[in-house]
Amino acid sequence: MNLRDMNYEYELPEEAIRPFERKVLESGLCDFAVPMSFFRYQGKQIIKYECSGYIALSDMRLNELKDIFEVLEQTMLALKKSGEFLMNPDKITLNGDTVYVHYKHKDVRLAYIPGALDNNEKCRNLIEFFQVLKEQTPESGMEYFDRLEKELTQNNRSLSDLITVIGEIRREIYLCDIQ
């Protein structure tokens, strides 16, 4: 599902997004989300995303380990920030087509597409997102993703804890000049 191929539109059942979520997302005040507008058509909801200046993570080529972990940290911070707008972070789908990066500023925004809420789905959602970044990661960085997956699955870390672990990894990469 590449939003660009779908003209930055996504169709959902009308009940997939609650009226409150729609109102918050439509307001344009959510600095974690790509600006969007909603339309109803034949019992379905169509979301139109405004992605000007942003590029989907799936269309990017991150060359350095520090860039990969910067995008990862910014994505987790955007996910956490969704909670400030009373949006459930566990409901947000993360993949290469829903994470958008401003190429110049490295600002990360999420294209809101609701996903599953149960705990197993939440872990799988994050692990699948880690896999997207692992595909671009040099061999020297694989151990860091293994560490993150372990923290998530075995230690049942919260989003805040994961952000802290990612910050520690970024410092290690920077201080040790790991390529």
C-alpha positions in Angstrom: 0.0 0.0 0.0 1.9 3.0 -1.3 0.0 6.2 -0.7 1.8 7.9 -3.6 0.5 5.3 -6.0 -3.0 5.8 -4.5 -2.8 9.6 -5.1 -2.3 10.1 -1.3 -5.8 8.9 -0.6 -6.9 6.0 1.6 -10.3 4.5 1.9 -11.7 3.0 5.1 -15.0 1.8 6.5 -16.8 4.8 8.0 -16.6 3.4 11.5 -12.8 2.8 11.4 -12.1 6.4 12.6 -14.1 7.8 15.5 -15.7 11.3 15.2 -13.3 12.6 17.9 -10.2 11.3 16.1 -11.5 12.7 12.8 -12.0 16.2 14.4 -8.6 16.2 16.0 -6.8 15.0 12.9 -8.7 17.4 10.6 -7.9 20.4 12.8 -4.3 20.6 11.5 -3.0 21.1 15.0 -1.5 17.6 15.2 2.2 18.1 14.6 2.8 14.3 14.7 0.5 13.6 11.7 0.7 14.4 8.0 -2.0 17.0 7.4 -5.2 15.3 6.2 -8.8 15.9 5.3 -11.7 13.5 5.3 -14.5 12.8 2.9 -17.5 10.5 3.1 -18.6 8.6 0.0 -21.0 5.8 -0.3 -20.7 4.7 3.3 -16.9 4.8 3.3 -14.5 7.4 4.6 -11.7 8.7 2.3 -8.7 10.3 3.8 -6.7 12.7 1.7 -3.1 13.3 2.9 -1.1 16.4 2.2 2.5 15.2 2.0 4.1 18.2 0.3 7.8 18.4 1.4 7.8 14.9 2.9 8.9 11.7 1.4 7.8 8.2 2.5 10.3 6.2 4.4 9.9 3.4 1.8 11.0 5.8 -0.9 14.1 7.0 1.0 17.6 5.5 1.1 19.2 6.2 4.5 22.9 5.7 4.1 24.3 6.0 7.6 23.4 4.2 10.8 23.1 7.5 12.7 20.5 8.7 10.1 18.5 5.4 10.5 18.4 5.7 14.3 17.5 9.4 14.1 14.5 8.6 11.9 13.6 5.8 14.3 13.8 8.0 17.3 11.8 10.8 15.6 9.2 8.3 14.6 8.8 7.0 18.2 8.6 10.5 19.5 5.8 11.3 16.9 4.0 8.2 18.0 4.3 9.2 21.6 3.2 12.8 20.8 -0.1 11.4 19.4 -1.0 10.7 23.0 -0.9 14.4 23.7 -3.8 14.7 21.3 -5.7 11.9 23.1 -5.0 9.6 20.1 -4.1 6.0 21.0 -0.5 5.4 19.8 -1.2 1.6 19.7 -3.8 2.2 17.0 -1.5 3.9 14.6 -0.1 1.7 11.8 3.7 2.1 11.3 5.4 1.0 8.1 7.5 2.4 5.3 4.4 3.9 3.7 2.9 5.6 6.7 6.1 7.3 8.0 7.0 10.5 6.2 10.3 12.4 6.6 10.9 15.9 5.7 14.1 15.4 3.7 15.7 18.7 4.7 14.7 19.0 8.3 14.4 15.3 9.2 11.0 16.1 10.7 8.9 12.9 10.9 5.1 12.8 10.5 2.8 9.9 10.4 0.0 9.2 7.9 -2.7 8.1 10.3 -4.1 4.7 9.3 -5.8 2.9 12.1 -4.6 -0.5 13.0 -5.3 -3.2 15.7 -5.2 -2.4 19.4 -4.3 -5.6 21.2 -0.9 -6.0 22.7 0.4 -8.7 20.3 -0.5 -6.5 17.3 1.2 -3.5 18.9 4.5 -5.5 19.3 4.2 -6.9 15.8 3.5 -3.4 14.4 6.7 -2.0 15.9 8.8 -5.1 15.0 7.6 -4.9 11.4 8.5 -1.2 11.4 12.0 -2.1 12.7 12.3 -4.6 9.8 11.7 -1.7 7.3 14.7 0.1 8.8 16.8 -3.0 9.2 16.6 -3.4 5.4 18.7 -0.3 5.1 21.0 -1.0 8.0 24.6 -2.0 7.5 25.8 -5.1 9.3 27.3 -3.0 12.1 23.9 -1.9 13.2 22.0 -5.2 13.2 22.8 -5.9 16.8 21.1 -2.6 17.8 17.8 -3.7 16.2 18.1 -7.1 17.8 18.5 -5.3 21.2 15.4 -3.2 20.5 13.3 -6.2 19.6 14.5 -8.0 22.7 13.6 -5.0 24.8 10.1 -4.8 23.3 9.2 -8.5 23.3 11.1 -10.0 26.4 11.1 -6.9 28.6 7.7 -5.5 27.6 9.0 -2.0 27.4 6.7 1.0 27.1 7.0 3.5 24.3 8.8 5.9 26.6 11.3 3.2 27.6 11.9 2.4 23.9 12.6 6.0 23.2 15.1 6.0 26.0 16.8 2.9 24.7 16.9 4.3 21.1 18.5 7.5 22.6 21.2 5.4 24.3 21.9 3.6 21.1 22.1 6.9 19.1 24.7 8.2 21.7 26.7 5.0 21.4 26.7 5.2 17.6 27.8 8.9 17.7 30.4 8.5 20.4 31.9 5.4 19.0 31.6 6.6 15.4 29.9 3.4 14.3 29.2 3.4 10.6 
